[in-house]
Amino acid sequence: MAEKKPNIRFKGFEEEWEDKTLGSMGETTSGVGFPIQEQGGKSGIPFFKVSDMNTIGNEREMTASNNYVSSVQIEKNNWKPIQELPAIFFAKIGAALLHNRKRLIKKPFLLDNNTMAYSMNNKEGDFFLSLFETINLPKYAQTGALPSYGETDIKAIEVKVPTICEQQKIGEFFKQLDELIGAKEQELEKLRQIKLALLDKMFPSDNQEDINRGGYKSLIYGVLQNNSQLVVTSPTPNTPTIRFRGFTEPWENYNLRKLFDFSTPHYSHSRDKLTYDKTEVLNIHYGDILILFGDIVDAKKDKIPYIISAKADNYKASKLIDGDVIFADTAEDEACGKAIEIQNIANKTIVAGLHTFVGRPKKKFAPYFLGYYFNSYTFHDQLLPLMQGIKVLSVNKPAVEDTFIYYPTNKEEQRKIGDFFRSQDESIANSQLQINKLKTIKQACLSQMFA
């Protein structure tokens, strides 16, 4: 007989939990078609789609939508907003279903036909959100061309539930934990936005006169107030909007071909030829540049895959060295052209991999400067008109060689810029680590506080 008491409980609760089906405690509602001509409204009743779960602020509770509909639209289309609240919202078909994400909704809403909602009878939404987070919904999906489940599949799911009083305690506990995680995630997003703002303004571009490009004005002034070393400069050619105090010389501007050697070979090993089991040769794969790595790869600390059964003697002519810049020449979006600067290689044999090419500086730059420059708007804006393709975008090496680099000749200014952004990255990484720890704690609590 299955255990009817959780391992961890709030003091004062001893009763066994009851066996229930979701259908015995609430109702399910499937979404309806949402014609494109009806979309885009900014006021009225929210009409939620799967993509709304990605909106910042909707990590726990759906409070904002990309589409709202008026009472006129509702009447014309005979839509019936869900009034039985609170409700749990989730995807019901396709790849989105496999992400197993759930959200709480507390205000009347509509939902499209790729989603479903569950409205509980007892109004304990915080508890039921946590309960749903213990349920692996994809397990109940019907197989076919697209995984899916219907209302009867959800209603038949068996769960165990405590008394209302205990539900309230559990719901409040996880609500507070979610709010803490949400606050940390907002802090992380702010750190990321600050870095983007500074990448825009601490390198020269055609938009130097506009400190508000990207809507970053308030973020930038906040940084300036807290860092007396940074100053706003008068817009002039070849100088950034924000510089470190004491540096006034114009930056140099050269064609990449003049300052970089692009002849280092790369290797087209697919992912199945790579491993994290140690061999003699490590490989920088374009997918890792796009997803796993930041602007700088520290070969001493970062996790880089190996080439299966590779021998270092066979790769001597293509070994990367500290300061090399590796570009990803292919991506599904405008991340195409993302680059990393590699440092701390020591005696390792590391090579550039599939869909990459290497730019090796012909002159010495301060560590980290190039990694951040090549991911700034100043450089990436030059790549946008060079990208080719429809489903997959690519940039070719000769075209990139014809772009330009802006840099200060003073190595100390390069160093300050590199170290500054490295510090930004460390703050972002520490913030992400805190979030990961909280999420681990939450998962542990979910596994121990539900029967």
Secondary structure, DSSP 8 states (H G I E B T S, - for coil): ----S-SS--TT-----EEEEHHHHEEEEE-B---GGG----SSEEEE-GGGGGSTT-SSB----S-EE-HHHHHHHT---B-S-SEEEEE-BSHHHHT--EEEE-S-BEEBTTEEEEEESS--HHHHHHHHHTS-GGGG-B-SSS-B--HHHHHT-EEEE--HHHHHHHHHHHHHHHHHHHHHHHHHHHHHHHHHHHHHHSS--TTTT-TTGGG-HHHHHHHHHH-TTEEE----TT--SEEETT--S--EEEEHHHHEE----B----GGGEESS--S-EEE-HHIIIII--SEEETTTS---EETT--GGGGGGG---TT-EEEE-EESSTTTT-EEEEE--TT--EEE-TTEEEEEESS---TTHHHHHTTSHHHHHHHGGG-B-SSSEE--HHHHHTSEEEE-S-HHHHHHHHHHHHHHHHHHHHHHHHHHHHHHHHHHHHHHH--
